[in-house]
Amino acid sequence: MTKHKTKKQGKLIVFSAPSGSGKTTIVKHLLEIKDLNLEFSVSATSRAKRGEEIDTKDYYFLSAKEFKTKIKNDEFLEWEEVYRDNFYGTLKTEVERIWAKGKHVIFDIDVSGGLRIKRKFPDETLAVFVKPPSIDELKIRLKKRKTESDDKINMRISKASAELATAPLFDVVIENDNLEKALNEAETLIRNFVNSQ
């Protein structure tokens, strides 16, 4: 992947946030707005499929061995080992696939991955941090989901505090205390970014 911008190359829009901040809701909303010309970047992972997940739609499911081989071959734009042998990353081919269609790439990605993409493509990337109104509100949202144990929620909350500290490193921070307002703010932001030269 070349650093310099070709005429056809699209832009990269990164959404990062602590779990429960609402970034996935915002990204899904933006994807529905056809004239923004966005396509979602599907991440690769070495974790097992959960429930109804579909390979190539939800994730590119790879074995830990396959993932490590791709790391060695420099096939990732960014990657991270979240737990031992539990990898997540963005394949360069995924971004190239979307750019080849003449679209802009939108990511729903963790904080460190988002910042790595911004560092690699500073001019082509808009890095957006979605901030919950407070840690307490975040805890309420995570509990409402009823998808995780209290231990897992507490783990996410302590991780969220560290993630919140990275907010100033992003281009823009959207505070999601009112979803309608956050969606409108995100739409205006992305529209201006994709229409700028």
Number of C-alpha atoms within 10 A of each C-alpha: 9 6 10 10 12 8 6 11 17 23 22 26 26 26 26 28 26 25 21 23 26 22 26 18 13 22 21 13 14 23 15 12 12 9 9 18 18 26 20 20 24 22 21 22 24 21 16 11 14 7 6 7 12 12 13 11 12 15 20 20 21 18 16 16 11 12 23 15 12 14 16 10 9 12 17 18 19 20 20 15 12 9 9 7 16 15 19 26 24 24 21 14 13 19 23 15 13 19 19 13 13 16 21 22 23 26 25 23 22 19 24 15 21 24 22 14 21 21 11 13 18 14 13 21 22 24 24 27 28 27 24 24 13 14 17 10 14 22 19 12 16 21 15 11 9 10 10 12 11 13 9 11 19 14 11 17 20 12 13 22 13 12 19 18 9 14 20 10 14 19 13 16 18 20 18 20 15 10 13 11 13 17 20 13 15 22 18 10 15 18 15 12 17 19 8 7 6
